[in-house]
């Protein structure tokens, strides 16, 4: 093997019973397991010890063995045996009472009664000496520059050559923080660039050897945590630790492109390319971050790859009630941000979800004890049903009021069955009502019931989710002729099996999802030829790539970038349309206001379907003056979805145009959260399934997954689909679903790694006793509020006196820190520039006179 871990950090990796030890670190008494290291004990107690080679999730560097050779792109680097090879940074040195030599905190096990000092003159000097060779081989001009704070790195006031400057990570670099804590020796030599700078530009990351400090964290995370073993290290002829792949290419080396190596790198040696990495704070991968509901996509892909589809579906159900429905019609925003797309193609997340939903065990969450509170949900579409589901689970009594005979809204009446089978819709909706939600069909808000009557009936909260069901009637001659059908009316008729038989040629006006569905349905209803006329250019059609692909696959002609100037009349019915080139779709204010050129041509048509958008019916809002309507939509608070009337909330298409099913489900979840809190609950809409055995480590599926292309999603034969409403998209087989799920790079794994502890900033309470300890010499101080946001920066010839003066006039200051410096005026301006650079604002209004 190219790498052998002979020794793991004691107490970190094995779950065994160990005796306890009492140790003193910097005078603090700490109880910890026997065998843990001093560094482990210090971190457990919140005591900072600098370390670059150590990482809380990685084994110790002890026992690392170099490879025979590594590759940095085309550069082959062979190992040169070292007499005293030591891959450690030796920055964690501490004093142990009774020991002559300084001890490495990362490699020295604690003993009962041990007394440790982490910061003394001897320790500080030794650490600075050990930092010299680390920085000598790393670009460091910016680290020692007196004018570095607030510097943009693009225009250097010291005229440092660009190739010697620090990388873009400057200001947020772990090495920089450690160097600032330890202090940089004035004896550090100037960095000299190598004759040839080795930079490996991969699809997902970049490796710059001139920034590598040889800490080997990347090697250890790849070997010990990921199990790929694609990286190794050698000692070159100068004794420097060099890292690279163990074969000529990363693919040959077994890299799985998880980029965990980038996550643990303490410098800019390994950096992400310009692709999304997700939300580090929440440990959310890019796909999950792109999802409006933040479903744990990598989690259910891992389970699917392992063949555990029922558990995979339980993970999906933790965030939403419609796994099968969304397995058919989700617009797949997760795939748009999938990092696998950079290598070849995104993971077919929706297709895997659809197969997992076949194994759905149903809604498993128990209903909470009854709260005695009642909620009315107006509208049984995806937003309303989602809200009803989670409000019922929270223990509230929920009644859904619906205009139509059956629940589902757009799911049942707006999306054709060839995209979303009715049996899937009926099964998943039935589970919600099976949990005790009441359904009242044939009820129209504003006609059959009012807000006042709902209050009189005892409802404590109302959620308006009536959707957008009114087709927009374009202002064009002929729009009211016989033979002109509106998109939603046509699709609803098709859903009720009463769609008209279309003969001859059909023109569909519009470029959104409704227009696409209407065009495809028109073919199935008998139309010989269908043409879609869309205002937007082909590549900017509102229906997106998937809509364009569906039209092309359905042999439908697309006249993009054109608008209909009028519908032609013959024999008192529509007989065609006159189209013209579209000059602009929106006016200068961004409002929809198409401008067409002169007539371009005439298209004959026996049927004209107008699908130029929908709008909600909000006439019911007139009853409540506090419900504001703007441009035809109900105005709500973005976070809580609350209207201006307490207890009345709204969400989904009634509040904004152009929503999708997944957007509506997200709105329903948010509404349930807000309404539950309004009714005195905690607003909890999700629950971690106790029956899912989540993999705690990276799922090792073998390196071959990198070479597997996306498993094609097959569709119904074109001739057959034109004559029936059967599902067009064919489901994966179990083997296909497992293979496709295994293509996931498991990007979330790196985001779950712990950050290496950073030096603790010293903040002092802004009290007389603490100010009295400040020296009387020159320097700069910063004042902070209770949240430790900077409120003032000031230089002074006498720090103590100036702070006492400010203490007398204290206004909202809770903390302070200070730096001693003779050049206090320059340092004051540097700190202010740095604050402006970081936050785009001054730390305090009283500082404006400095400029």
Secondary structure as GFF3:
##gff-version 3
##sequence-region A 1 851
A	DSSP	beta_strand	20	25	.	.	.	ID=ss1
A	DSSP	beta_strand	28	33	.	.	.	ID=ss2
A	DSSP	alpha_helix	38	44	.	.	.	ID=ss3
A	DSSP	beta_strand	69	72	.	.	.	ID=ss4
A	DSSP	beta_strand	75	78	.	.	.	ID=ss5
A	DSSP	beta_strand	93	96	.	.	.	ID=ss6
A	DSSP	beta_strand	103	104	.	.	.	ID=ss7
A	DSSP	beta_strand	115	117	.	.	.	ID=ss8
A	DSSP	alpha_helix	121	136	.	.	.	ID=ss9
A	DSSP	three_ten_helix	162	164	.	.	.	ID=ss10
A	DSSP	alpha_helix	174	182	.	.	.	ID=ss11
A	DSSP	beta_strand	199	201	.	.	.	ID=ss12
A	DSSP	beta_strand	205	208	.	.	.	ID=ss13
A	DSSP	three_ten_helix	209	211	.	.	.	ID=ss14
A	DSSP	alpha_helix	217	220	.	.	.	ID=ss15
A	DSSP	pi_helix	221	226	.	.	.	ID=ss16
A	DSSP	beta_strand	231	235	.	.	.	ID=ss17
A	DSSP	beta_strand	241	245	.	.	.	ID=ss18
A	DSSP	alpha_helix	250	253	.	.	.	ID=ss19
A	DSSP	alpha_helix	260	264	.	.	.	ID=ss20
A	DSSP	beta_strand	270	272	.	.	.	ID=ss21
A	DSSP	alpha_helix	286	290	.	.	.	ID=ss22
A	DSSP	alpha_helix	297	305	.	.	.	ID=ss23
A	DSSP	alpha_helix	309	317	.	.	.	ID=ss24
A	DSSP	alpha_helix	323	329	.	.	.	ID=ss25
A	DSSP	alpha_helix	333	336	.	.	.	ID=ss26
A	DSSP	alpha_helix	340	343	.	.	.	ID=ss27
A	DSSP	alpha_helix	349	358	.	.	.	ID=ss28
A	DSSP	beta_strand	374	378	.	.	.	ID=ss29
A	DSSP	alpha_helix	382	393	.	.	.	ID=ss30
A	DSSP	beta_strand	397	402	.	.	.	ID=ss31
A	DSSP	alpha_helix	410	413	.	.	.	ID=ss32
A	DSSP	alpha_helix	422	434	.	.	.	ID=ss33
A	DSSP	beta_strand	438	441	.	.	.	ID=ss34
A	DSSP	alpha_helix	451	456	.	.	.	ID=ss35
A	DSSP	beta_strand	461	464	.	.	.	ID=ss36
A	DSSP	beta_strand	470	471	.	.	.	ID=ss37
A	DSSP	beta_strand	484	486	.	.	.	ID=ss38
A	DSSP	alpha_helix	487	495	.	.	.	ID=ss39
A	DSSP	beta_strand	505	509	.	.	.	ID=ss40
A	DSSP	alpha_helix	513	524	.	.	.	ID=ss41
A	DSSP	beta_strand	529	534	.	.	.	ID=ss42
A	DSSP	three_ten_helix	538	540	.	.	.	ID=ss43
A	DSSP	alpha_helix	544	553	.	.	.	ID=ss44
A	DSSP	beta_strand	557	560	.	.	.	ID=ss45
A	DSSP	beta_strand	562	570	.	.	.	ID=ss46
A	DSSP	beta_strand	573	586	.	.	.	ID=ss47
A	DSSP	beta_strand	592	604	.	.	.	ID=ss48
A	DSSP	beta_strand	607	610	.	.	.	ID=ss49
A	DSSP	beta_strand	614	615	.	.	.	ID=ss50
A	DSSP	three_ten_helix	619	623	.	.	.	ID=ss51
A	DSSP	beta_strand	629	630	.	.	.	ID=ss52
A	DSSP	beta_strand	633	634	.	.	.	ID=ss53
A	DSSP	beta_strand	648	650	.	.	.	ID=ss54
A	DSSP	three_ten_helix	652	654	.	.	.	ID=ss55
A	DSSP	alpha_helix	661	678	.	.	.	ID=ss56
A	DSSP	three_ten_helix	703	707	.	.	.	ID=ss57
A	DSSP	alpha_helix	718	721	.	.	.	ID=ss58
A	DSSP	alpha_helix	734	741	.	.	.	ID=ss59
A	DSSP	alpha_helix	748	751	.	.	.	ID=ss60
A	DSSP	beta_strand	764	765	.	.	.	ID=ss61
A	DSSP	alpha_helix	768	771	.	.	.	ID=ss62
A	DSSP	beta_strand	779	784	.	.	.	ID=ss63
A	DSSP	beta_strand	790	796	.	.	.	ID=ss64
A	DSSP	alpha_helix	799	808	.	.	.	ID=ss65
A	DSSP	beta_strand	815	820	.	.	.	ID=ss66
A	DSSP	alpha_helix	824	839	.	.	.	ID=ss67
A	DSSP	three_ten_helix	845	850	.	.	.	ID=ss68
###
